[in-house]
Amino acid sequence: MPDEPVVRILVEEGAAVPEYKSQGAAGADLRAFIPAPLELAPGARTAVPTGLRLELPEGFEAQVRPRSGLALEKGVTCLNSPGTIDADYRGEVKVILANLGREPVVVSPGDRIAQLVVAPVSRARFVPAEGLGGTERGSGGFGSTGL
């Protein structure tokens, strides 16, 4: 296994440190750090606090991703997904949850609401050009290669 990046973390009293639930898990669970249950109506969205602040090593980001069980069973997903936490951000990690289902969903304190994936970042150098090299696909997009 490659060297694991060290992520320094400030945890508000009562909040939970992200936790991997299996040996092969890529994402560590993020939990809701809320004082009382929160009802998310169909079509509603809200930023749910986690009580966590991260210090990522330079060259890494943390991605906030939906939990598949919440998405399938309740229609709850994360907007702006994957949400990017940059290495220089020091504010609280919040998860933008959206209820795409037909029924209200209750999020309770401590519920697992998203996954956090720490990943290396590649930065590009953008160079203005007079034109671009041709390809077979060209400018076709949005289903142009078939279903």
ABEGO torsion letter per residue (X at the ends): XBBBBBBBBBBBBGBBBBBBABAABABBBBBBBBABBBBBBBGBBBBBBAGBBBBBBBGBBBBBBBBAAAAAAAGBBBBGOBBBBBAABABBBBBBBBBABABBBBBBBGBBABBBBBBBBBBBBBBBBABBBBBAAEABBGGAAEX
